[in-house]
């Protein structure tokens, strides 16, 4: 278990959406997070995230 950082540009916020599906066709569910600027972040191999897993630091 580790800690990863995702840094967003100023003004971009995380619209927490825990989309659980196989995004990379490897047979394992992944997580997709949506951003306020229309972008997204795919977290491959992780499907059990909740909003409580995120610490937002300004």
BAKOL-114729 format. One record per atom (N, C-alpha, C): residue in one letter; x, y, z. Coordinates in steps of 0.2 Angstrom, whole numbers, plus 5000, padded with zeros to 4 digits. Each point is the difference from the previous one (the first is absolute). Example, Ala and Ser with C-alpha at 12.3 -4.5 7.8 and 13.67 -1.06 7.14 Angstrom:
BEGIN
A506649725039;A499650065000;A500450065000;S499850054996;S500450065001;S499650055003;
END
This chain:
BEGIN
X500449945000;X499650065000;X500450065000;X499950054996;X500450065000;X499550064999;X500350064999;X499750064999;X500250034994;X499550024996;X500250034993;X499750075000;X500350054997;X499850074999;X499750014993;X499450045000;X499850024994;X499950085001;X500450034996;X500050085000;X499650024995;X499550055001;X499650034995;X500250074999;X499950034994;X500150074999;X499650045004;X500250065001;X499650055004;X499350004997;X499550005004;X499350014998;X499649934998;X500449954999;X499749934998;X499949975006;X499449975001;X499849965006;X499849934998;X500049965004;X499849935000;X499349995001;X499649974994;X499349995001;X500049925001;X500049985007;X500149935001;X499549964997;X500249964996;X499649954996;X500449935000;X499749955004;X500349945000;X499749954995;X500350014994;X499749964995;X500449945000;X499749945001;X500449945001;X499849954994;X500550004995;X499949964995;X500749984997;X500149964995;X500749984998;X500150054994;X500450055002;X500250054995;X500549984995;X500549955002;X500549984996;X500049934997;X499449975001;X499949934997;X500549955003;X500250015006;X500449955003;X499649955005;X499450005000;X499649965004;X499950025007;X500350065002;X499950025007;X499750075000;X499550015005;X499750075000;X500550055002;X499850064997;X500450065001;X499650065003;X500350055001;X499650065003;X500150064995;X499550044999;X500150064995;X499750065004;X500450055001;X499850065004;X499950064995;X499550035000;X499950064996;X500250075003;X500350044996;X500250065002;X499650064997;X500050065004;X499550054998;X500150034993;X500649994998;X500250034993;X499849964994;X499749945002;X499849954995;X500549954999;X500550005003;X500549945000;X499949955004;X500449955000;X499949945005;X500649975002;X500049965005;X500649965002;X499849935001;X500449964997;X499849925000;X500549975005;X499849975005;X500449965005;X499949934999;X500549974996;X499949934998;X500249955006;X499649955000;X500149955005;X499750015007;X499750065001;X499750015006;X499350024999;X499549965004;X499350014999;X499650015006;X500450015006;X499650005006;X500150075004;X500150054996;X500150075003;X499450035002;X500050045005;X499450045002;X500350075001;X499550055000;X500250075001;X500450015006;X499949965005;X500450005007;X500849994998;X500149974995;X500749984998;X500450064998;X499750054999;X500450064997;X500050065005;X500650025001;X500250065004;X500150064995;X499650055000;X500150054995;X500450065004;X500650024997;X500450055003;X500050064996;X499950055002;X500050064996;X500750035000;
END
